[in-house]
């Protein structure tokens, strides 16, 4: 594809990228309903969960999320975690994904991932003015490779507009994603806004994440200030 297009689309390959997920949403060995009732009650709860679970609804072709069932992955390690990133876009979306379709956000090093999640947790604590908190994140390590990644490592005005620090400015990146998806783009590679030395990837296609492995857990502890201490479990 012509490099004159903005943003240029490049072939990309990033090994051992890191995505941090709250431990509540990480893959569990036991079903999360397992301790909630009898077998009959669990059957009823499972039916209720399936009726309201965005990932399961998308897999059945019954979701309003703008991703087709055939785009999801099956029979792989951590399938639920992978598909969940795309079927639970969040009420306000994120930098390069809106509320209609999620993306897999990762960084090329775990330090950058920690900086990204710390920023967003700080927004939560600031809203309630509580700085004595603890959060646990699980690291999911994946190779990301494929053609057609939008390269936002340049200095054009349009690029800088997509990389502004305020959450409210995600509107520019979300609009870019809406333009890139019909072009067949695989995602976006961009410098981390929360840690300028880091590189982030927003992957639009579940099939480009191979393989995905669960790594270490990280405990973030706030003790009265926005900068938490980080320990690895």
Secondary structure as the mmCIF struct_conf table of DSSP 4:
data_model
#
loop_
_struct_conf.conf_type_id
_struct_conf.id
_struct_conf.beg_label_comp_id
_struct_conf.beg_label_asym_id
_struct_conf.beg_label_seq_id
_struct_conf.end_label_comp_id
_struct_conf.end_label_asym_id
_struct_conf.end_label_seq_id
TURN_TY1_P TURN_TY1_P1 UNK A 3 UNK A 4
BEND BEND1 UNK A 5 UNK A 7
HELX_LH_PP_P HELX_LH_PP_P1 UNK A 8 UNK A 8
STRN STRN1 UNK A 9 UNK A 22
HELX_RH_3T_P HELX_RH_3T_P1 UNK A 23 UNK A 25
BEND BEND2 UNK A 26 UNK A 26
BEND BEND3 UNK A 29 UNK A 30
TURN_TY1_P TURN_TY1_P2 UNK A 32 UNK A 35
BEND BEND4 UNK A 36 UNK A 37
HELX_RH_AL_P HELX_RH_AL_P1 UNK A 39 UNK A 52
HELX_RH_AL_P HELX_RH_AL_P2 UNK A 54 UNK A 59
TURN_TY1_P TURN_TY1_P3 UNK A 60 UNK A 61
BEND BEND5 UNK A 65 UNK A 66
HELX_RH_3T_P HELX_RH_3T_P2 UNK A 69 UNK A 71
BEND BEND6 UNK A 72 UNK A 72
BEND BEND7 UNK A 75 UNK A 76
TURN_TY1_P TURN_TY1_P4 UNK A 77 UNK A 78
HELX_RH_AL_P HELX_RH_AL_P3 UNK A 79 UNK A 87
BEND BEND8 UNK A 91 UNK A 92
STRN STRN2 UNK A 94 UNK A 94
TURN_TY1_P TURN_TY1_P5 UNK A 95 UNK A 96
STRN STRN3 UNK A 97 UNK A 97
TURN_TY1_P TURN_TY1_P6 UNK A 99 UNK A 100
STRN STRN4 UNK A 104 UNK A 107
BEND BEND9 UNK A 108 UNK A 109
HELX_RH_AL_P HELX_RH_AL_P4 UNK A 110 UNK A 128
TURN_TY1_P TURN_TY1_P7 UNK A 129 UNK A 129
STRN STRN5 UNK A 134 UNK A 152
BEND BEND10 UNK A 154 UNK A 154
HELX_RH_AL_P HELX_RH_AL_P5 UNK A 157 UNK A 162
TURN_TY1_P TURN_TY1_P8 UNK A 163 UNK A 163
BEND BEND11 UNK A 165 UNK A 166
HELX_RH_3T_P HELX_RH_3T_P3 UNK A 167 UNK A 169
HELX_RH_AL_P HELX_RH_AL_P6 UNK A 170 UNK A 182
TURN_TY1_P TURN_TY1_P9 UNK A 183 UNK A 184
STRN STRN6 UNK A 187 UNK A 191
BEND BEND12 UNK A 193 UNK A 195
TURN_TY1_P TURN_TY1_P10 UNK A 196 UNK A 197
STRN STRN7 UNK A 199 UNK A 203
HELX_RH_3T_P HELX_RH_3T_P4 UNK A 206 UNK A 208
STRN STRN8 UNK A 209 UNK A 221
BEND BEND13 UNK A 223 UNK A 227
STRN STRN9 UNK A 229 UNK A 232
#
